Amino acid sequence: MTARHLTSAQHRRVEWKALDRAMARFSTDSLIVLLQAALVAPDSARFHDHLLLLFTRVLRTPARGGIPAGAADLPVLVEASVRAAPGRGVVTDRDPGDVRDRVRFTVAGDQLLVHPGQLAHPLLVLRTLKLTAAAVDEALHEVLGFGAEDVLELVLRLTDRSLAALSEAWPEPGTAPDSEEGREVSCRVTPAEVRAAPAIACADPAELVQAARCPERAERALQWLTCRVEDLPLRYHPDMPLLGPVLAVTAHGRRLPVPACAATEAAAPAVARLLTCLPPAGVEAAEARMQEVTVARLAQLLGLEAVPARPGPVCLLSSPSHRYDIAVVSAVADGALGARVEEGRAALADADVPAGRGRLVVYGGPRFLGPELIRDTLFLHVEEVAEILHDADGDLAVLALFVLELTEHPGVHGVFYRDALDAWSAWHRGGTLLAPGPDGDDVAMVPEAVRDEVWERAAARVGVDEALAAAGLPPAGDFRHARLSEPEAGVSGVHADLEDATSGGPVVVRAATVPPLVIVAVPSREPGAVLDAAGIAGLADSLRTALTTIAPAAAHAALPGGAPLLVQVTVAHQAHPHPDGPDPDGDAAMEEWLLLRAGADPEAGRISIDIDPPLLAAFTGDGSQGHHILGRLLHHLIEQVRRGRGAGPGTDADAFTVAWDSAFPVLRLTAATNAWPATAPAFTLPRSRHVHARALRTAAGAVRRAGVPAGTWRGPDAYRRGGPAEQLLHALERELDEQTRAYQPSLVGELARQLNAAWADRTRSAQQSAVNLAAPWAAKWIPEAGQRQVDGARATSALHLLLQQALAGPPAGGRPVDVLAVAELVALAELVLHSGITAVSAARRLHDLHLDIDPSGVFTLTSGPDPGETEAGPAQDTASGEHLGFDAHAYHRARQQRLIAQAIAAEPELPDAASVLAAPAARTETAFTAPELPAGSQLAHADRLLHQHWGCGIAGLGAVLATASDWPTGPDGTAAVTTEDLVAETATWSTLPTDHIRAAIDRLRLHPGNAAGTGPHAYAEVERRSRPLTHPLIDAGETLLVLPWLACAAREAYAAYLDDGRLPHPDLPVPVTQALLRHRQQLDQHLEREISEAVRTAGLPHRFRLLEKTAAGLGIPGLVGEIDLLVADPVTGRLWVIEAKNPTGAVAPHALLQHIQKFTTRYRDKLLAKAATVAAHPGQAAAACGVTGEQDWRVLPLMVTRTIEPAAFLADPHVPYVTAERLTAVLADPADPEPGWIRATEPAH
């Protein structure tokens, strides 16, 4: 309501004569009809109090005749009411729920339309009352003969009848203006609404009783809810329903229903009044039952398997992993809630728990607490918890973080809100409620929400709920995980992804509204099954996509009357047995046939498909055979449903099959032969914006404590020695070290567990991306694959840093280690890594730097130009203080795009049908195979040198890594082993000498001595530092922590480095490094031959390895060095001067700087000089390629590299760059490339 400071008498004051004069000329019946229409109408909700005043005045004055009141008269009547009752407010501070949303609530087995009334959260109130009814109705039945659910049912049957009768007449909603000034506050109805209103305005409420589940109890309830209009107190209060617990009034000699809005508002007062009818013994029993119901409801929401069957008045629950404790209380009796909540708060305060844990009192019952000032304990109704978890998609960590935010309330004395869900919404959307800053005595005020987000969420899934209800399923809000998903491009309607856990196991539901469709899929619970929870979810997604995007299939699946098609998918572990006798089709000529188990139930609109191994095997290869079979089966089953419901056969079978077969297969099985660890722990570390907000607050506090000055700096002013950027980094690094040391020693083991799980997730996720990128639907997977790469790298990099930090500065504090602690440390480590690499790169003059530090300690640290500016800077010399303008983001994007392009071009490993039909394959032990190093090669020489300097070679390193990656582990995925056990196991498998293995283990061990980097910001110097990826055996005193997935990643990293002629070890002996460099020279020559072959295949005239002397003899004097490849294209008139290089990669800022400086001066500038020489003698150069005759030539330099070259991403790269595999495409492109990296064309998605 509008904020007014009025006395209760001023609120209630009404100029009755003015009101009566305004209505005097209209008939009583027409006024009742008009005002009933207005009180239900969506465009009149803001004037609810004035309309209800008019309505009750009509009922209280004698019936009279007169002219009929119509829609055009409503504004005049409302204006008169506003003038006559100035103390009654107009709703302008929030947006009432829109009745046009057709939101429903389930009661007595029916989903009924809800009018929001003037309640802040009508659905929350209804859920609360329904939960209360489950606790108190047994006692109420004995006392009154009906219960709270009967009252709730009558309320909703009244609102359902009213909304159903009038909704067709409502106008379409107008477009809301963006500004408050432009928002219209009006009260209007249309003539069509008035014409429809008589059906509900004077309808006998007794009709509601006949539709009730128990008419006898409903009749008693209706009598109890009926009141003479003369007996209504009608004492106005802006926060109380005017009519009170009343559904029907008797006036003018008849019983009339209250308006739908008043009915919704009557539900809570009616239940409160009901509870006063219980005798003391009944109240006591209801209180105990209410507590049981509340605890059971909370256990369901939190996924708890064991709770007290008969909890006491205060039930304490604890979440060690999420750092908060819960006291569950409940209250039924009027006035008891405050005392019970205080009992819960006191129980938490008295509990023997570590400091720093959040405290949450969850209460049940029919009432909600009012405005609260939160200090040490948060109070939530159990249905508020349900709504929070629903909005958070069931993520318990998000709930825990919310509890911590309000109970810790850093920087302020407390947090005040009028509605707990207002605080939740503000925190959830913004990531935090409280901006970082020094501690103070202020109280943070949560702004009141202008919309009911509970209503909006329900409105968004109305179509889905209708489809689910018609399919006999509960609404989306009742599922453990429920989220709306975006349909495919060009597809209308709403899609929902739902998951739940039942007594029979998990269930996956996918729903769509156009056409109405519900897919219920039950995954296999067999270990290693193809259609496990993730597999069956993918199949359900594909089925929904096919049945909504393939036009003939969508038309066929659209059942008449808007009924949804229910598709049930189950998995059989054994092939369906073939019946005895001849081929079931009677066709002796058919050599083979597939037995399918499926069914159709026309009455229920349901089809069922049981997928057994033979049907699953049909999806091998390209998946087309299984897709075709499933399509024919779906068409047949849907046709049976259509015919059984009296509809036509639907889409023609041939048209359906042609369209179906032309679409992507709904399933395609691929094989993956790998040497991954046996178990894959799930990586479930919270990574939400709320965690990062907490890390930012921690960082801001560190900046303030360190006294880093506030201000804005750019370039050298920011990164000078001892300057603000360096002070900032020292503050962040010191904070990370102190935070790590403050935890209990168990932090090391938990970090190891999380790192192992992160690598498992990153590895498996990369394979899943690769499989889908190699599929026909690759374009749709490109954004997802890119995001997975980024997320995986961030998580593992941060955990690498933390594990090294914990080894170098062992944790020895008292802070308990839990999942939120690790999540916050990881977020802080990510911040340190990003800030450190950005600042160090700027200090190395790779790029510019912008630093803003607020007095609160919040900072922004960015590279690159300001918006509207262009990057500028010399590309060679950095001594002047200028920077190179290196675009690190573009460089990393290009590398990511190349990996994606390679995955798209890859040929997937496709299994045969026999492998699918076979039982899940056991892990097969493979014999050790030493790496094949050609005799006399530089690689073999490097291996011999390794033996001389380290006591082991490449084979020993590989054998230890392979053994570690296959080591059996406990439930947490890691294992503690002794060095001797690892030596013995590796030696048994590889037959290598034990001294070689022991030496290899020593080189792969990460311990306090080598975990601590040397020099400032050591984490930014990747090549110079030992790190978990190169030293994956973690020292744990007397044992080694073996992380199989980290060892697996390390093995792949060593192999990749070796393929590139390197080894990723900072302590590599110099002779070994030199031998590997000579090996790389051979790789350079291979690259030159590769690009020469590519040009030869393209059919372009060219000259390979044009030496200086040879060039001078051909009339091209003054050439500086040989030209790797000279290409003449007479069609486009281009002479390509191509330099092929395979430089050593670089990651750390110092290595990148050295690499770029070396590359630009040694290779790029020479290429430009060679191009200038060719440009001076173009005819002779063309003739050297075999092209004669007069022609104008354009000389283009081109740098071709094995990998993406960082020098291509400088502010002024001077020449174009491309990788070898794309050379042919660049030469064929008629457009001349611009200097810099030549981007490939991405598939459309």
Residue, then its C-alpha position, 0 to 999 in steps of 0.5 A: m500500500t501507499a505509505r501513509h502515516l494515518t491513525s486507525a480512525q483516519h484509515r476507517r473514515v468514510e463519507w457514506k453519503a457521498l458514496d451512496r449518492a454515487m450509487a443511488r441511480f444504479s440497481t443493486d443487482s447490476l452493482i453486485v455484478l459490476l463490482q464482482a467483475a471488477l474485484v476479479a479483473p486483472d486491471s483493477a487489483r490496485f483499487h481492491d480496498h475501494l472496490l471492496l468498500l463499494f461491494t460491502r456497501v451495496l450488500r448492507t444497503p436495502a435492495r433497490g431498482g434502478i438503471p443497470a450499472g455498466a463497465a463505463d460507470l466503474p471509473v466514476l464509482v471508484e473515484a467517488s470511493v477514493r474521495a469518500a474514503p481517502g484513508r484507503g490506499v491504492v497499491t502503487d508500491r508493488d505489482p499485484g499478481d496477474v490473474r491472467d497467468r492462470v496459476r493453479f494450486t493442487v488441493a483434494g487431487d485437483q489443480l484449481l485456479v488461484h486469485p492472488g488477492q492482496l496477499a504478498h505471496p498467495l501461493l506460499v500461504l496456500r502451501t503453508l495452510k495445506l501443510t498445516a491441514a495435514a497436521v491438524d485435520e484429524a483433530l478438527h474432524e472430531v471437533l467440527g466435522f470438517g478440517a482445514e483442507d476442506v476450507l482450503e478446497l472451498v476457497l480454491r473452488l470458488t476462485d477457480r469458478s470465478l476465474a474460469a467464468l471471466s478469464e475468456a472476457w479479460p483483455e490482453p495485457g498491455t505493455a508495461p512502461d519502463s518508467e514509474e512515471g509512465r505507469e498507468v494506475s487505473c481501474r477498469v473492466t470491459p463490457a464483455e467482463v460485465r456480461a460474463a460476471p452474472a454467472i458467478a456474482c449471484a451463483d449459490p455457493a452450495e454449487l461448490v459443495q457438490a464438486a468437493r471431494c467430500p461433500e458432507r464435510a464441505e457442506r459443514a465448512l460452507q455453513w461455518l464460512t457463511c456470515r450475515v452481512e450485518d454481522l460482518p465487523l468491516r473494520y478496515h485495516p490496510d494489512m488485514p482482510l476486510l471480510g475476514p474468514v468468510l466465503a459467503v454472505t447472506a444479504h437481500g434474502r439470499r446467499l452470495p459468494v464473496p469475490a474471488c480475491a476476498a476468498t483467497e484472503a479469507a483462507a488464512p484467517a479461516v484456518a486461524r479461527l478453526l484452530t481456536c476451536l480445538p480443545p487443549a488436548g487437541v491443540e497439544a496433539a496438533e502441535a506434536r503432529m505439526q512438528e512431525v510434519t514440519v521435520a518430515r517436510l524439511a527432510q524431504l527438501l534437504g534430501l535427508e534419509a534419517v530424521p527423528a520419527r517423533p521429534g521433540p519441540v526443538c529438533l536440531l539438525s546439522s550440516p557439517s559439510h555446509r557449515y550451518d545448523i538448523a533448529v526445527v520448531s512449529a506452532v499451531a496455537d495463536g501467539a505461540l510462534g514467537a516463543r517457539v522460534e525463540e526456543g529454537r534460537a536458544a537451542l542453537a546458541d547453547a549447542d556445542v558447535p564450532a564458531g563461524r557456523g550459520r544458524l537457521v531456525v526453520y518453523g512450521g505452522p499456519r503463520f509467518l513471522g513479520p519483519e525481522l532484524i537478523r543478527d545471529t540467527l535466520f528464521l525461515h518458514v519451512e515453505e520459504v525454505a522450499e521456495i528458496l531451494h526451488d529457486a536455487d534448483g535444489d542446490l543446498a550450498v546456495l541455501a547454506l551461503f544465504v544463511l551465512e550471509l545473513t547470520e554473519h552480516p559482515g560490516v553491519h550490526g544486522v540485516f533488517y527485512r520485512d519479508a524473508l523472500d525479499a532478502w533471498s531475492a536480493w541476495h540471490r540475484g546480486g550474489t550478495l546483500l552487503a557490499p564489502g567495507p569496514d565494520g560498523d554499527d549500521v543496520a542493512m535494510v533490504p528493499e521491499a520487492v515490487r513483484d511476487e517472484v513466487w507467483e512469477r515462477a509459478a506463472a512461467r511454468v503454468g503451461v508445463d504444469e497443465a501438461l503434467a497434470a493432464a498426464g497424471l503427474p504432480p506440478a513442476g514445483d513438487f519435483r526436487h529439481a525443476r528448471l525451465s529451459e530454452p526451446e530450440a530456435g524457431v520452436s514456440g512454447v515452454h520446455a521444462d527439465l525435471e528430476d526427482a528421486t523416488s523409492g524406485g530410483p531417480v526419474v527424469v521428466r522432460a516437458a514441452t507445451v507446444p505440442p503438449l508433451v511429457i517424457v518420463a524416463v527411468p534410467s538404468r541403475e546397472p553400473g556402467a550402463v549406457l542409459d544411466a541418469a545422464g544417458i537417459a536424460g540426453l535421450a529424453d532431451s533428444l526425443r523432446t527436440a525431435l517431437t517439437t522441431i520436426a514439423p510432421a512429428a510435432a503435428h502427429a504428436a499433437l493430440p486433439g483437444g490439447a491433451p498432452l502425449l505422455v511418453q514413458v521410456t524404460v530400460a531393460h537389461q536383457a534382450h526381450p525373449h523371442p516367442d517360439g514360432p515363425d517370424p511374427d510378421g509372417d514373412a519368411a523372406m525376412e532374414e532378421w527382425l527386432l523384437l520390441r516391447a512397447g505399448a499404447d494407452p489411448e485413454a491416458g494418451r500414453i505410449s511406452i517404450d522399453i529399450d533393451p540391448p538389441l534396440l540400443a545396439a541399433f544406435t551404433g555406427d552413425g545411429s541412423q538405424g536405431h533412429h529410423i526404428l524408433g521413429r517408425l515405432l513412435h509413429h505407430l504408437i502415436e497413431q494407435v493413441r490418436r485412433g483410440r481417442g477418436a482422432g484421425p490417424g495423424t501424419d502419414a507414415d511415409a511423410f513422418t519417416v522421411a522427415w524423421d530420418s532427415a533429422f539428427p539421430v536421437l541417440r548415437l553410441t560412441a566408444a572410448t578406449n582409454a586408460w582412465p582411473a577406475t572410479a570417477p568421483a563427482f566434482t560438486l564444489p560450489r562455484s556460484r557467484h555467491v561464493h565469488a562474492r564472499a571471496l571478493r569481500t575477503a580480498a577487499g578486507a585484505v586490501r584495506r588491512a594492508g593499507v593499499p591506497a585507493g585511486t585510479w592508475r593506468g600503465p606504468d603508474a599502476y605496475r611500477r615497482g612498489g606501486p599500487a598493483e604490486q601492493l595489491l598483489h602482496a596483500l592478496e597473496r598474504e591473505l591467501d597464505e594466512q587463510t590456508r594456514a588458518y585451517q586444520p591440517s585435514l585441508v591438504g587431504e580435502l584439497a587433494r580430493q577436490l583436485n582429483a575430482a576436478w580433473a576427473d570432471r575436466t577429463r570426462s567433460a572434455q571427452q563428452s564435448a569431443v564426442n558431440l563436436a564430432a557428431p552432426w549436431a556439433a554447431k550446437w555444442i560449440p558454446e557449451a564446449g568452450q565454456r567447459q574448457v574455461d571452467g575446467a581450467r579455472a578450477t584445476s588451476a586454482l586447486h593446483l595453487l591451493l595445494q602447493q600453498a598448503l604444502a609450502g605453508p602447512p595449515a595448522g589452525g583450528r578452522p574446520v574444513d568443509v566444502l564451503a571452506v574449500a569453495e571460498l579458498v578456490a574462489l580466492a585463488e582464482l582471484v589471486l591468479h587472475s590478478g597476478i597474471t594480469a599485473v605481472s604481464a603488464a609489468r613485463r610490458l605485454h599489455d596495458l593495465h587499468l587499476d581502480i581501488d575503492p576505499s572499501g578495498v574493492f578493486t578492478l584490474t583489467s588489461g587492454p584499452d578503455p571502451g572507445e579506445t584502440e590498442a596501440g603500442p610498439a611491437q618490438d621494443t618495450a624499453s621505453g615503457e610502452h607495451l606490446g599490446f598483446d591481447a591475451h583474451a583473443y589468444h586464448r579464444a583462438r586456442q580454444q576455437r582451434l581445439i574445438a575445430q579439431a574435435i569437429a574434424a575428428e572421426p569418432e570411435l564407433p562401437d559395433a553392435a556386439s560390444v553393446l550387446a555384451a555385458p559391461a566390459a571389465r577393465t582389461e590390464t594392458a602390458f607395459t610397453a616402453p616408448e619406442l625411441p628410434a636408435g640414434s635419434q636425438l630423442a633417444h639421446a635425450d633419454r640416455l642423458l636423463h638416465q645419466h642425470w636423473g637415474c631414470g628415463i622416459a619409460g620410468l616416468g611413464a610407468v610410475l604415472a600409469t601405475a598411479s593413475d590406476w591405483p585403487t582408491g577409497p570412496d574419496g577417490t584418492a589413496a595414501v601409499t608408501t613409496e615402497d608400495l608404489v615402487a613394488e607395484t610399478a616394478t611388477w607391472s613394468t619390469l623396470p629396475t626398482d632404482h629407476i622407478r624410485a628415481a622417477i618417483d622422486r622426480l614426480r614428487l611434490h613436497p614442501g621443498n619444491a612446492a614453494g616457488t622462488g621469487p615474487h608471484a611465483y604462481a605466475e611463472v609456470e615454466r619455472r615452477s614445480r606444480p601438481l601437473t608435473h609433480p602429481l605425487i603429493d608428499a604426505g609425510e610418511t606416505l604419498l597421496v596418489l590422485p589417479w585423475l591428476a596422475c592421468a592428466a600428468r601422463e597426458a601432459y608429459a606425452a603431449y610435451l614429448d610429442d612437441g620435443r619437450l619435457p614439462h619439468p623445471d629442473l630438466p638438465v641442460p644437456v637433455t634440454q639441448a638434445l630435445l632442442r635438436h629433436r625439435q629442429q627435426l620437427d621444424q623440417h617436418l613442418e616445412r615438408e608438410i606445408s609444401e605437400a599441402v601446396r602441391t596438393a592444392g595445385l599451386p605453382h611454388r618453390f620449396r626452400l629457395l636459398e639465397k644463392t639460388a635466388a640470386g641466380l634466378g634474378i632475386p639478389g639480396l635475399v636475407g635467409e632462405i624462403d621456406l615456401l614461395v607460392a605463385d597464384p596467377v589467378t589472384g595475382r598473389l605471390w606468397v612468401i611463407e615462413a614455417k616455424n615450430p617455436t617452443g610454446a610459452v605460458a608464463p608472462h616472462a616466457l611469453l615476453q621472451h618468446i614474442q621478442k625472439f619471434t618478432t626479431r628473429y622470424r617475423d622481421k626477416l619474413l618482412a625483409k624477404a617479402a620486400t626483396v621478392a616485391a622488388h623482383p616479382g617477375q623473377a620470383a614468379a618465374a622461380c615458381g614456374v610462372t612466366g609471362e607479364q603480370d601484376w603481382r601482389v606480394l603477401p608475407l605469411m607466417v605458418t606455425r604448428t601451433i597458434e603463435p602469440a605474436a599474432f595477437l600483438a597490437d601491430p602484428h605486421v604479418p598474417y599468421v595461420t596454422a599449418e592445417r589451414l594453409t590450403a584454405v587461406l591460399a584458396d580464399p580470394a580475399d587477402p588476409e589482414p595482419g594478425w591471426i586469420r580466424a577460421t569460419e565457425p559453424a553456425h549455431 
